[in-house]
């Protein structure tokens, strides 16, 4: 596959899927329905067993089944990029290999959390993981959760050493990082926004997509936003950005994925159940989310009618 082909496949909205639970077990029926809803909305990719999917509390067997099930449901219609990170390089390599065996098209590897490795440590960690697979690798820089950021120069070193490291999910909260990454790595680096609220600024600076939490709730609108930008309709893209802004903020009134699970439960799409140490959102925030969802539904319906 050429770099142009890879860019095309990574172009657009990738949904960081939740993992619905029911009585402590994975709710496969709800998960399958969520996957189909995403595909019908036109997303370009699906990300099972990532942070939003509560990967840290899934067993290896559950993760394998979710990845394989997503691949089967996708049936080649969208790219499946499996979460495969840990704060232990040996475990990360095992997760990467298992994701490849389960049929994933690519892997998303989060920066090791808690350990706070140096940049040299990140080069060694990601390098070992990349060498363990033939799949495309998307780096995931999220310093708010991991305590360390992937430096642009580190990204460049990794790309130079490993042909299959081709992308980054940038979730540091700064649009300036796009320019810094492009300056260090060139336009061969595929950049996704890891913050829904920064999708439009990221696209304007050279990113090609978003790995999205809010798309669990509003896949159609997020797809329309990215497509409007790609079509050169900046006014429509801005209108869609503003349409989803309150909903996007609402997804982070408590730690992810509590709010998005609450929103899906309020929409009768999945249950709010989580695994400890995560717990469902507070009653006050659930009520607040209900108001946000109501306003979003009305505004979205009006927007679709106008257009």
Secondary structure, DSSP 8 states (H G I E B T S, - for coil): --HHHHHHHT-EEEEE----EETTEE-HHHHHHHHHHHHHHT-SEEETTSTTTTGGGS-HHHHHHHHHHHHHHHTTSSEEEEE---SSHHHHHHHHHHHHHTT-SEEEEE--TTT---HHHHHHHHHHHHHT-SSEEEEEE-HHHHS----HHHHHHHHHH-TTEEEEEE-SS-THHHHHHHHHH-TTSEEEESSGGGHHHHHHHT--EEEESGGGT-HHHHHHHHHHHHTT-HHHHHHHHHHHHHHHHHTTSSSTTHHHHHHHHHTTSS-----TT-----HHHHHHHHHHHHHHHHHHHHHHHH-
